[in-house]
């Protein structure tokens, strides 16, 4: 492929170190200026129509290592805004290995600082004010099923990886190449065909796996299992 993808060299951490260095500061990013929002646009505008045309079963989207839930909530808001929940059955699953993060995500209550990249119109549409915070609308909350799962544990990850779309963004930069290969093998063996894997902008899988082909979809880089 003529287009090259920037690869970032990063220190590798164990899962325990990874959990320790992450700071759960949710930032809902459904905004044209949001980081990697082009991947959400690709999902809504291109990937969903392709999958809807090929499958009659519920389409399954998994947000892996979702921390406090901003990513799956952003996905659910984008799908709802585009009317996808009214067209086809969709399951959104979200997981993290931290019980604290998942408990926070399940509550769905965010402080004002979490909305610094979310337009007020979307905040008012999908959240309600509670005390000095905002609570996610029940219609969005019910779209997401939360799980505690360790990405290196195949027994925990396998059922979630039986998905049409996986978002696993800005996680692999903390893993050793061997760990990445192992996780990707589970993804490849479990995902549907076609299956769409979204990773972070600094994460290149080109030298690690041949099970996924890099494609550019609506300005976003996506790894596709054919």
N, C-alpha and C positions, 0 to 999 in steps of 0.2 A: 504494500500500500504506500502510495506516494506521501501521504500525510503521516508525519511522525508524531508520536505522543510523548510529551515530556515525562521523564521518569525521575522521581526524587529518591535519593539515597537517604535512608533514615536509620537511626539506631533501632535495633530490634529488641523487643521487650517480651517478657513472659506475660501470661494472662494476668497474673497477680499485679505485676508492675503496670500493665496497661490499665487495669481498673484504678490503680492508685493515682496515675498521672492525669486521667480524664477528670475534668471538672464539669459537672452536670449543670450547665448554664444554658437552658433552652432558649433557642431563638427561632421562632416560627418564620419561615423564609418564603412563603408563597408571595413572591414579589418579582417583577421583571428584573430587579437588581439583585435578587437573592443569589447566594453562592450555589452554583451548579443547578440553578433552576431550569436551565435548558434541558436537563434530563427529565424533569417533570413534564415539560412541554412535549418532549419526544414521546413519553409514555402516553399522555392524554391524546395527542394529535395523530400519532403514527402507530405506536405499538398496540394500543387498545383496539383500533379498527382492524388491524391485521389478525389479532387473536380472536376477536369477536366473529370474524368471518370464517375461522377454522374450527372453533370449538363450541360445543353446545353446553358443556359442563361449566360449573362456576369457575370463573377465572380467579386464580390465586396469586396474590402479591405478598411477598414477604420482605419486611424491613428488618434486616439483621443488624444486631448491635445498635439498637435504636435509641439508647440512652434514655432520656426523659420523654421521648415520644414526639418530638417536633417533626421528625421526618414522616412517620406514618400519618400523623394528623395533617401535614401539608399535602401528602398524597391524597388522602380522603377528601380534603377540601377541594383540591384541583379536579378530582373525578366528579365530585358532586356539582361543582360549578359548570362542568362540561356536560352534565346530564347523563353520565354513564351509569349511575346507579338505577336510573329509570329504564335503561335499555337491556341490560344483561345482569345476571347474578355475579357478584364480585365478592371475594373474601380477601380481607386485608389482615395479615398476621404480623405481629411485631414482637421482637425478642431482644433481651439483653441478659448478660450473665449476672448483672447486679440486681439483687432484690430491691435495694433502695431506689434504683432508677425505675424499675418496673412499677413499684408501688406509687411513685410520683406520677408516672405516665398514666396509670389507671385512674388516679384521682382527676387528672385533667384540669388542674387549676394552675394558672400561670400568672406571675407577677407582671407588672406593666413593662418592665425592661425586656421581657420576652418578645414584645411586639415592635421592636425598633425597626424591623424590616417588613412588617406586615401592614398594608394599607388599612386605614381606619375603617373603610367600608367593609373589608373582609372581617376585621375584628368584630365589628358590630353585627355582622351577619352570622358568624359562626361561634361567637362567645357571648356569655352574659356576665354582667358585672356582679361580683360577690365580694363584699367588704372592700379590701384594697387589692383585689386580684380579679382575674377573669377565668370563667369556667367554660370548657368546651361544650358546645351544643350536644344534647343527647342524641340527635340524629347522626352526628359525626362519630360520637363516642361508640355507639352500638355497631358501627361498621368495622371496628378494630378489635381483634382478639389478641390479648397480651400473653406472652410466655417468658419464662426464665429459661435461657438456653446458653450453653457454652459452645462456641463455634468449633472448638476442637473435639467436642464429644459427639461422635457420629450418631449415637442413639438419641441424643437430644435434638440434633440438627436434622437428621434424616427426614422425619415427618414434615418439618417446615420447608425443607428444600424441594419437596414435591410441589413445585410452584411453576407458574408460567413466567413470573417476573421476580427477580431478587434484587433488592437494593442492599449493597454491602459496601458502603462508602466510607473512605478515610479510616479503615480498620487495618487493611493489609500493610500499610506503612509501618505498623508496629510489630509485624510478625516476621519470623525467619522465613526464608524461601521454602524450606521443608514444610513448615506449617501451612504456608499459603497453598503449596501443592496438594497437601492433604485435604484442606477445606475445599479447594476447587474440584478435586476428584469426587467428593461427596456431592457437590452442586451438580456436576456434569452427569453423574449416575442417576440423580434423582429428578432433575428438572425435565419439563416437557420439551418436546421438539416441535416448533422452535421454542427456545427459552431465551429470555433477555436478562443479562446481568449488568447492573449499573454499579461501577466502582468510582472512587474519587478521582479527580482530575490529575492528581500526582501519582496515581497507581497504574502502572503498566503491567499487563499480564503476558505480553507478547513472547517473552523469553521463558515463561514458566509453564504454559499450557498450550496445547493445540486443540483442545476440546471446544474452545470458544473462538469465534472469528470476530475480529474488531471491525465494526461498521460505524459510519457516521450517519446518524439519523436526526434530521432537523437541527443540525448544528451541535448535537451531542454525540460523544463517543460511547458506544454500547458494545458489549461483548455478547455475541449471539451463538447459542447452541443450535445448530441446524438439525 
